Structure formats: C-alpha cells, structure tokens
C-alpha cells in the first residue's frame, strides 16, 4: 500500500489491469456496470477503461448481446512472460525427464500473492483427473506445490502468508486450520517434499518439492500428479518421492549455477 502513495505510481494503469483481471471462469462476459463493480471503480472510469482497452484490441463487445469479453490478444501478455522466464527454459528438460521416468504429469509452479501459478506442465499420457492449464492458480495451504514452497520458509514467514489467506475446506480431506498446516510443513521439511491427498480436488494426489536459489530462498516448486485411481500414498512415497526430490535438487543446482 505504501508504494501506491508514491508519485510514480500510475493509477490509470492500475485500473486498466484491474479491469482485465476482472474477467474469469465465472465472469466470461460483462456489461459496463458489471465491470465497474468487479474491478472496484465507478462506472465513468470503467467506461473510459473499457473504451481504451477495446480500442487497443484487448477486449471486444459482442455484436448481439453488447457484453464485453476478452480477446485472444490478452494471451500475448502471458506468453511474453513464459518466453522471457529463464527458469521455465531451465526447468523444462527436468520436468520432461521426470514425467518420462514416472509416467505421470510433472509441473512447475511459481508463487504469487499466497497462491502457486502453473508456468510449465508435462502431461501424462494416462488419465489425469483435473485439467490445470498454464496460468492456473492454486492455494498454497492445501496443495503440495504450495506446501513445498512454504516449507523452505521460516515458521514466521509461513504464518504471515497463511494468516492472510481465506482458508476454506475444498473437500472432506482439506486441512485448513493453521496448526494442521504447520504440522504438514514441518513434515515436508524433514522429508524434503510435501503431500496433498485429495485436499483440493477429489481423486487428485500430488507430491511437491521446492526449488531453492543461491540465497537459500524458495523461488518455485516442482510437483508430480499421482491420481488416486493409480496410486496410494504409501506407494507414491516409495516410487515417486525420491525421483521428485532428486529433480527439484538438480533444478535448484542449475539455478544456482546461473546466479
């Protein structure tokens, strides 16, 4: 919040980005009034931002309904990030090998505001219960990727992040209470990897390990998907965890070599 008070901060740009981010899975199309409400601005500001973004080609108005929607041009913003991210280029061979060795889906996620964001994914040829495209976001507290990332932080840092999150029970298996999550993080530190057993989606089990930089700080997490239709936790720990931890450590060493 302090940075927003800096005279260099451009509030118009903030509003434009807020309007683009207002669209999502439950809000595929919106009117001006709905955009104003979803992006937290008044209708006059929303109208100006909508006109500007429509002129630039990032949103368009449906010719029949008059409702606005995102255009394919928006993808260029995310694609530029993927192309410019050296970590992704470095991680892809490791993820590919991990997926080939295990026969399961291997993913790289990066942290952002209490969530982990999918930035690379090598998909198994076998059935995967949940489709998570690049750019998908998952909460830290109940996923192996998030817990892997948190496990490389101090308890104080973890609690600060977790206390800001709206921790809800996604399934009957979700651990969302702070003491339970901290216990999971302590176990992840001892093992070198974290586990999520159907806590976000039923049928979905994952194991995750952190990627650590030269300063000893986590910058990402590698996780592997082990659907409960093919794996139980005991077998996943025995067969998948060792190669997962080895992959995360090798990627961490590669990252340190470039810093």
N, C-alpha and C positions, 0 to 999 in steps of 0.2 A: 504493500500500500504506500509506503514511503516513496518508492520510485515513481509512483503515479503523480506525486506532487512536484516532481522535477519539471522545470520549464521545457525541457527537451521532449517530454512525453507528449505524444500526439494522440489526443482523444478521438479525433475523427477516424484515424486508422484503427483504434481500439474498437470503435463502434462498427466499422465495416467488417472486421474479423468476427465480432460477436454475432453479427447478422448471418454470416456464412456458417458459423458453428451452430446456429440455432436449428438448422436442418438436421435430421437424423432419422433413425429407423421408424420412430413413431410420428415424425413430422416431415413427411416426404414432400408435401406441398403446403404453402401457407399464403394467407392474404396479408395485406399490409398491416392490418390490425394485429393479426396473429404473430407476425414477425416482430412487431414492436414489443408485444408482451413477452415473447420468447427470448428476445435479445436484451430486454431491460432498458428500452429507450422509448421516448414519446413517439407518437405517430408521425409527426412532422419530420423528425430526424430519421425515422425508419423509411419514410418516403424518399428522402434525399439519398440515403444509402442504397436503397433498392434501385433507384434510377441509375445511380453511378455504377453499381455492380452489374446491372443489366446492360448498360452501355458498353462496359468492358468485357461482357460475354461470360461472366461467372454465374449469372442466374438468368432465367427466362420466364416469361409469362405464358401459361398455357392458353392457346388461342380460344378455346371453348369455355373453360372454367374461370379464366382470369387469375388463377392462383399461381404463385411463383414456385419455381423448383430450381435446383442446382443444375448446371450444365457439366458436360464432360471436361470442360476447361479447368475446373477445380482440381481435377486429378493431377494436373501439371505441378501444382504446389507440393503435393506429397511425393510425386515422382522425383522432383528435384532433390528432395531430402534423401530419398533412397539412393540416388545416383551419387550424391556428394558424401555419403556416410562411409568413411573408410572402415569402420568396424564391421559393417554389413559385408563389404567385399572380403574382408579378412575372415569373417565367420562362415561364409557360405561353404567353402570346402570342408570345414569341420562338421557342419550340420549335415551335409550330403553324406559324408562318411558315417556319421552317427546313425542316420536313417538307413543306410545300406546295411550296416552291421546288425542293427536290431530289427529291421523290417518295420519300424514304426515311425510316426511323424516326429520330426525334430524341429524345434522353433527357437528363435532368438527374440527376446523382448527387451525393451528399454523403459526405464522409469519416467513417469510424468505425473506430477500432482497426485500422488497416492495411488496411482494405477500403473500397470505394466502395458506397454503398447507393442503389438506384434510388428516386427520390422523385417523378419525373414522366416520362411517356413518351407520345409521339405516334407511333402505329404506322402504317407504310406500308400501302397497300392491296395492294402486291405481296408476294410470299413473303418471309418472314423466317425464317432457318434455326433461330434459337434464341428461345424464349419466355422473357422476363425480366420477370415481373410486378413491380409496385411492392413495395418491400421486399426484393427480391433483392439479394444481396451478391456482389461480385466482388473478387478480389485486386487490389491496386494495381500490383504489379510487372509483370504481364503483360497489362494492359489499357490502352487508350488513355485512358480516363477517369482511371484511377489514375496513369498516367504524366503526364497533363496536370496533375493536381493536384500531383504531386511536382515537376514541372519549375518550378513557381513558388516552391519552397522552396530553401534553400541546400543545397549538397552534403552538409554535415554533418547537416542535418535529414533529408535523404533517406536517408543511410546509417543513421542511427539507427532510422528506421522500417523500412527494408528488412532490417536485420540481425535484427530481432525476428520476421520473418515466416518461415513454413515454406514456402520457395520450392520448388515441385515442377514437374516437366515435364508439363503437361497434354496437349500434343500434340507431334508431332515438330518443330514450329516454335517452341515456347516458349523464350524467352530468360529464364533463371532465375538465371544467375550474375551476381554483383554488378557486375563490370566491364562486362558487356554491357548491363545495365540502366542503369548510369550513363551509358554512351555514348548510349543511347536518350534519356535525359533531357537531355543536352547538345544533341542534335539537335533535340529538341522546343522547347528554349528559343530556338534560332536560328530555327526555322520559325514558332513561335507555336502549334503543335499537335503532338500525339503520335499514334502509329500502333500498331495491333495487327493483325497479319495472321495470323489463324488460330492465335493463341498460346493461347487459352483453349478455343475450340471450332473444329473444322474447318468450313470454309465461312463463317466469321464474320470479317469485317474491319471495324474501326471506326477513326474518327478523332476525337480529343478535344481540347478546348481549355479552359483554366482560367477560372474566374470569380474576379475579384480584388476585394477590398474597399478601403476608403479607406486602410487601413494597409499596403496592398500585400501582404496575405496571401491565399492561395487559400482559398475557402470552399466551392467546388463545382466541378463540371466539366460541360460540355455535350459530348455526343458524338453522332455520327451513324453509323448502321449501313450498311455498304456490302457486302452479300453478294458473295462471290467469284463466284457464278453470274452476277452482273450487272456487276461492276466488277473491274478490275485496279488495282493500286496506282498506276500512273502516271496513269491516267485519274481515279481518285479524288482524287489530289493536285491535279490540274488543275481539276476541276469542283466537288468538294465542299469541299476545304480552305478556299478563300477565303471562301465564304459561312458556313462554320462559324466561322472566326476572327472574322469580322465580327459574327456573332450573339453569341459569347462576349464580345466587347468591348462591344457595345451593352448586354448584360445587366450587365456589370461597371459600366458608366457609370450605369445605372439604379440599381444597388445603392448606389453612392457618393452618388447624389443624395438618397437617403433617410437616410443615416447622419449 
